[in-house]
Amino acid sequence: MVYKRNIKSTAEAVLDGDIKGWRRILPFLGPAFIAAVAYIDPGNFATNITAGSQYGYLLLWVIAFSNLMAVLIQSLSAKLGIATGKNLPEVSREHFSKKTSIFLWIQAELVIIATDLAEFIGAALGLYLLFNIPMLPAALITAVGSFAILELQRRGFRAFEAGISGMVLIVVLAFAFQTFLAQPNWGDVAIGIFTPQFEGIDSLLLATGILGATVMPHAIYLHSSLTQSRIVGRNDGEKRRIFRFEFIDIVIAMVIAGAINMSMLIIAAAVFHTQGLVVEDLDIAYNGLRDALGPMAAASFGLGLLIAGLASSSVGTLAGDVVMQGFIRRKIPLYLRRAITMIPPIAIIASGVNATYALVLSQVILSFGIAFALVPLVMFTSKRDIMGSLVNHRVTTGLGWIVVVIVVALNIYLLWETIFA
């Protein structure tokens, strides 16, 4: 493809030292922004808004800590693709038995379906809130929109990356506008970010929900795929330089995703918590913003929800393609996959299930798959015979296993509380 030739030639010029200054980073930007979309999917909206409305700025530090974990995990995923020229499912297939690979593929597909449920319902809910379109017709319109976004991929990955990045920018502007109108107490915001604290067991449970939803399995699978052949290092030195540039991409993308998540909590704290209102449903949040800040604030909230849902659903579809090819060496047309994965959310919407409840349920299902992505990732990136010169430093490996323990333990706790509490 012309795009890949242009990207590679420009990247090679950077690696050869022919391009200087800030322009060196440009050929390497993009993959992390696609992966970062998973961190602002509609499944995070309800948790962040509930946390802000119930506890004010108290749990902002949880989002900040979550983003630090995300930077580490996504950097390991990107590094695996750069070092091996393979994605995580492909490496897993090579080092695990056939039965294990099939199991990993099945659970990965279930996780992606659950993720797609949240994203699809979120986009449909955004249309419902913005235009008062009933949820089922809104879901069908969402289906058309998601196909249109996938069409960008046929024009090359640069067009797809630009399209997804543009959608992320719209979400950023939407929540920046709401934050401006909400006029939060910035002193309290700073305290919330830098002061870890809880207020009772319910705040701990909400913090668990925020942390537990941080590491998205499909983002891990996809990111390693996005870096595996986009720019290929000709030697170990070039691979290390490519990773350094990609790490900058990751930091920028994760900071943006973290800022969006923080703004959701900040807005809820400034608008709802100050009035003593606990908001758990997104439609109530929409109406509350309209009453408190005006119709433009509510419209920007609905637009952010719609765009986040559409963008993340397309990314989920790509991740599904990666796991099928990687784990079992099978491939189906991308549009057929998109059509198949639309069936569960449309069926759930048609059944009349509460949209916010469905979003929360999808996050619970997603929790089951986190360990099956995280454990192989840390394990493989810690092996020199797989990673070569990009093998993890001992400190990195130690931090990786700490994150695995924290995330898996919190998700087990969240599942227990959700099912048995």
PyMOL commands that set and color helices and strands:
alter all, ss='L'
color gray80, all
select helices_A, chain A and resi 2-15+21-28+31-40+42-55+60-84+88-95+98-131+135-155+157-182+186-194+200-212+217-228+236-271+273-275+282-293+295-328+334-351+355-367+370-381+384-390+394-420
alter helices_A, ss='H'
color red, helices_A
deselect
rebuild
show_as cartoon
